Amino acid sequence: SSGFEPKTLTVKAGTTVMFVNGDSNLHWPASAVHPTHTAYPGSGIEKCGTGEVIFDACHGLAQGESFSFIFNEKGSWKYHDHLSVSSTGTIVVE
């Protein structure tokens, strides 16, 4: 309920990051920026439901539900909760 923890995570390229909802409210992790979700290369909300692997859960995660994504692109990648856009974080890929 207080946002993503940690707010910034540094990983090596090729690392899988898992987002787990520990709150009773739905949360939808996705690449910045709202509402297009296109900051991470190849991602975009319009690709939800197409079967493409993108940095977007494409739906609200219920309590205990998770979404995993492999970060292969080096850089600093901002993300947000599509259902609560003020909740943000950053994945730094080295």
C-alpha positions, 0 to 999 in steps of 0.5 A: 500500500506504500508503493514499490519496495525497494524504490530503486533496484540495481541488477545485471543484464539478464536478471529476472525481477519479480513484482509481488503484490503484498497489498489487498488492493490491485496493483499493475506494474508497468514501464513508464510512462503513463499511460503508454508504458513505452519507456522500456524498449519494445514495451507498450500497453497496446501490446497487452494481450498479443503474447509479446513479452513486455515490461507490463503486467497488463492487468491489476495483480491481486494480493499474492499474485506476481509478475516477472520480467527479464531485464536485458536492456542496460540503462535506467528504467522507470516504472509505475503502478498503472492503477496508482500512477504516483507509485513509481520506481526504477530498475537500473540494469548494468 
